[in-house]
């Protein structure tokens, strides 16, 4: 196509072998084979350095996609419905890219939209929305608070920076090896950490009225990691990352920037592992709440973690806040709150112990075994009955008044006894949630100060409002709380809080 070898010899020599080629797997003995044979015969070298041979794309009828059969969704309609970025991510994260045959489903594209494109856009919108309210710019920080120049970075800030810096190298390694599915998977894992942990755990820092070093650190950190995310995701999702990058930096294009190579010394593997452990504990605690149908808004007294790794004060506070508990207890023995249920693997024990198997099975099911220092188990105190760690599956069930979830050696137990004091605090949190819903329905701005009316004659609710009034005002940006009926509400609504019903009104 460049009239080689009759001209353009220098260009050909500079660009041969090709860096990359992609075709479907059916071309293994067609196009791929032809290129290899010709290149070997003519130049004694391979014709390309890297190749992807994807699988066969199947149509809605299970047959190979065909222009003749038109057994595939209209491309223009698909892009109009889901966006080009979601389609690209779906295809590059699909097993078909690794040579497997598969059909393309709208539900899968929609899932990629839900899991990555929308969350990334939500993170971008969160940052820009609050930055506009606080008059924060990356170059000048707070326009109306020029004396706030020193950020106070938290462990959470250091973690998300470490996590983002690590992401740049992980995605770079995956793309350099043409492992597209791995690159997409890394991005999906990351955005879950960014949105569902860093931003959610940092909301109060952006929400607070005071502009201090902590708030400055939150803005600087989120802006930095969002810029890096746009760069790292741009080869896979080039369109909306371009829009975000231009807005975040004022630069011409994300696609004209060099691939980021941030300082590796910022990557703290120990901190990353510790935060992953904290997230796992929180996840198990939330699952334990769901098991007994207790909402997160209802405070509980304590969570107990059977954990061999030391959690620091910052980790403890994160767990307390995430699980809405008053205390975190670390201990090696949780038998006061749980029953251990052991399931021995008879298929492994039988061939090894023969006639002794029934006795061993009975002893294990009766919890008559002990863990050894090397991870194995000794059964019934018998030195001859030693089982490998994976032969006994031990999980825990909470005793009455406790809820428990386990994952391998990690056991998380919630004390689900709700005292009257905890119940009142739970009602206050419910009231806050209802007011926040009304703020949204009334289309108030994020920084609008409002008046809230709790119109009820119920003495329990009145006592809750009196006890937790300062907390309710702070969380809802309320100038005042009224408990008598007045006119002029922008919006009123009858709501249920716990088992109680009341009318709530809001006005600016």
Secondary structure, DSSP 8 states (H G I E B T S, - for coil): ---TTTS-HHHHHHH-SBS-EEEEGGGIIIIIHHHHHHHHHHHSS-SBS-EEEE--EE-TTSSB--TTTT-S--HHHHHHHH-HHHHHHHHHTSGGGGT--EE--HHHHHHHIIIIIHHHHHHHHHHHHHHHHHTEETTTEETT-TT-------HHHHHHHHHHHHHHHHHHHHHHTT-HHHHHHHHHHHHHHIIIIIIHHHHHHHH-S---HHHHHHHHHHHHHHHHHHHHHTTTSHHHHHHHHHHHH--S-GGGS------GGG--HHHHHHHHHHHHHHHHHHHHHHHTT--TTS-EEEEEEE-SS---HHHHHHHHHHHTEEEEEEES--TTTEEEEEEE-HHHHHHHHGGGHHHHHHHHHTT-EEE-TTS-EEETT-TT-EE-GGGEEEEEEE-TTEEEEEETTEEEEEE----HHHHHHHHHHHHHHHHHHHHHHTT--TT--EEEEEE---HHHHHHHHHTHHHHHHHHTEEEEE-S--S--SEEEEEEETTEEEEEEEE-
